Amino acid sequence: MTPGFALVESLVALLLTAIALAALSAGAAAGVRFVRDARERSAAVVLAADRLEALRAGPRGSGDDEVAAAGVSFTRVWRSEGGRGGPVHLEVEVHWAGGQIALESEAFP
């Protein structure tokens, strides 16, 4: 072995270790972000489904409100159209900083 080779070999091993740790930390950060997004989306679906069930049960109308759940502020907007002998079209939209969802259904008068 030539003098200084061990130092170069150690530096290369250190560089490879640093690259591997950077990749692992980026993967962990992405995983945390995906879990947070899933939790927010799940809370939004539950809020929309609750409002949709309330509309099915009556009274039916249009409106909006703000709800805080899972540490996030959600805005719900709901509408009901139709009826008068036919099915009533019900729609609920939930908006938050991370996205939005919409659920639709029909109910008989």
C-alpha positions in Angstrom: 0.0 0.0 0.0 1.1 3.5 -0.8 1.1 6.1 1.9 -2.1 8.1 2.0 -4.2 5.4 0.4 -6.0 4.6 3.7 -7.0 8.3 4.0 -8.5 8.4 0.5 -10.3 5.1 1.1 -11.7 6.5 4.4 -12.9 9.6 2.7 -14.6 7.6 -0.1 -16.4 5.5 2.5 -17.4 8.6 4.4 -18.8 10.1 1.2 -20.8 6.9 0.5 -22.2 6.9 4.0 -23.2 10.5 3.8 -25.0 9.9 0.5 -26.9 6.9 2.0 -27.9 8.9 5.0 -29.2 11.7 2.9 -31.3 9.3 0.8 -32.7 7.7 4.0 -33.6 11.1 5.5 -35.3 12.2 2.3 -37.3 9.0 2.2 -38.3 9.5 5.9 -39.4 13.1 5.2 -41.5 12.0 2.3 -43.1 9.3 4.4 -44.1 11.8 7.1 -45.6 14.1 4.5 -47.6 11.3 2.9 -48.9 10.2 6.3 -49.9 13.8 7.1 -51.7 14.2 3.8 -53.5 10.9 4.3 -54.7 11.9 7.8 -56.0 15.3 6.4 -57.8 13.6 3.5 -59.3 11.0 5.8 -60.6 13.7 8.1 -62.1 15.5 5.1 -63.9 12.4 3.9 -65.4 11.8 7.4 -66.6 15.4 7.6 -68.1 15.2 4.1 -69.8 11.9 4.8 -71.2 13.2 8.1 -72.7 16.2 6.4 -74.1 14.1 3.6 -75.8 11.8 6.1 -77.3 14.8 7.8 -78.6 16.1 4.5 -80.2 12.7 3.7 -81.9 12.7 7.1 -83.1 16.3 6.6 -83.7 19.1 6.6 -82.1 19.6 3.2 -80.7 22.9 2.1 -77.6 24.7 1.1 -75.0 26.2 3.3 -71.4 26.2 4.5 -69.4 26.0 7.7 -65.8 25.8 9.1 -64.7 22.8 11.1 -61.4 22.1 12.8 -60.3 18.5 12.8 -56.9 16.7 13.0 -55.3 20.1 13.6 -56.5 21.5 10.3 -59.2 24.0 9.4 -61.7 22.6 6.9 -64.5 24.5 5.0 -67.6 22.5 4.1 -70.0 23.7 1.4 -73.2 21.7 0.7 -76.1 21.9 -1.8 -79.3 20.1 -2.4 -81.1 20.4 -5.7 -84.2 18.8 -7.2 -86.9 16.9 -5.5 -90.6 17.5 -6.2 -91.4 14.0 -7.0 -87.9 12.9 -8.0 -84.7 12.3 -6.2 -82.9 15.1 -4.5 -79.3 15.6 -5.6 -77.0 16.2 -2.6 -73.4 17.4 -2.9 -70.8 18.2 -0.2 -67.4 19.8 -0.9 -64.7 20.0 1.7 -61.7 22.4 1.2 -58.6 22.8 3.2 -55.1 24.1 2.6 -53.8 20.7 1.4 -56.6 20.0 -1.1 -60.3 19.4 -1.6 -62.8 16.5 -2.0 -66.4 16.3 -3.1 -69.1 13.7 -2.3 -72.4 13.4 -4.1 -75.5 11.3 -3.5 -79.2 11.2 -4.2 -82.1 10.8 -1.8 -85.7 10.4 -2.3 -88.1 12.9 -0.8 
